[in-house]
Amino acid sequence: MKQFLITVAGVLVGLTLFAVAAPLLLVAAVAGWTRPAPMAASSVLVLDLRGGLSDQEAQSPLFVLEGKSQVIQEIVQAGDEFVEVGALESLVF
C-alpha cells in the first residue's frame, strides 16, 4: 500500500509539473517565433499597388478563405523599419 501511495504521489507531481511547464514552454516558443527578422541595410521595399488597399486587417472569421490583401498599417510599419535601419530617409504617400 505504501508503494502505491508513493506511485500516486509521483504521478500527481509529474502531472502538475507537466501542466505548468508545458504551457510556459509553448508561450516561450511562440514569443520567439513572433520576433521579426532583422532588416539588412540593403533591403528593398516592393509594393504592388495594382490591388486594393484596406486601412486595417479584416476581423472576419472567413478572412483565411478570402485571402490576404495589402493593409496600409503593414506598409507604414515596413516603411518605419526602413527608416530605423537608415535605408530610407523618409516615407511619403
WOFENJO-V194643 format. One record per run of one state. SS is the DSSP state (2 for helix, 1 for strand, 0 for the rest). FROM is the first residue (numbers start at 0). TO is the last residue. Records with the same first field share a line. If there is no record, write none. Layout:
SS->FROM-TO  FROM-TO
This chain:
0->0-0  33-51  54-61  66-68  85-92
2->1-32  62-65  71-84
1->52-53  69-70
